[in-house]
Amino acid sequence: DTEVTQTPKHLVMGMTNKKSLKCEQHMGHRAMYWYKQKAKKPPELMFVYSYEKLSINESVPSRFSPECPNSSLLNLHLHALQPEDSALYLCASSQGWGEKLFFGSGTQLSVL
Amino acid sequence: EDQVTQSPEALRLQEGESSSLNCSYTVSGLRGLFWYRQDPGKGPEFLFTLYSAGEEKEKERLKATLTKKESFLHITAPKPEDSATYLCAVEYGSGNTGKLIFGQGTTLQVKP
């Protein structure tokens, strides 16, 4: 199984809503990532988990809250988002830092 | 300043018309250069990793090369299904966790 599965594929939320994005991989990868991608732009790193511990937070606003319940799962909790947060949110995993990334198909998020 | 620049931004080719995409970088301590392919609304898909100048990798119609300052992705006799955005990413730095920068991407359109 070489897939990274993300749910939901699409999400529309209001600025007062609380929602969560989910990501799952069963490749035994120990590094998991959240990226944000705006249209026609490259992915921007948000968070990195290594061995289930948060190792990198790229100064992301606190309205984004990551969680790694176990080595296969990664969540991104969303609260009080702004319309400018609308983007494609990508989860990725790798054997370790510096190894090739396996990306999920992403969650297309729209904040109204 | 650490930087990764891809050119051209967009490329239109006729089927069978070979060409090259460029990724130039100015970073300290290159650890690896990655090429990814991204289709609209999907996550990037890994193509190649290159680690040292002079290294080459091939896969079907694609060939990636690396020098000390840039990488090329050569596309030989492209087909319409090669249409996608091609992203390069450079990992650099020292210690246990380096940094990863994505270039802006080259959007390739191959017409039949």
Interface residues (C-beta under 8 A of the other chain):
Chain A: V4 K41 P42 P43 E44 L45 V48 S50 S55 I56 L88 L90 A92 W97 G98 K100 L101 F102 F103 G104 S105 G106 Q108
Chain B: R31 G32 F34 Y36 G41 K42 G43 P44 E45 F46 T49 L87 E91 N96 T97 G98 L100 F102 G103 Q104 G105
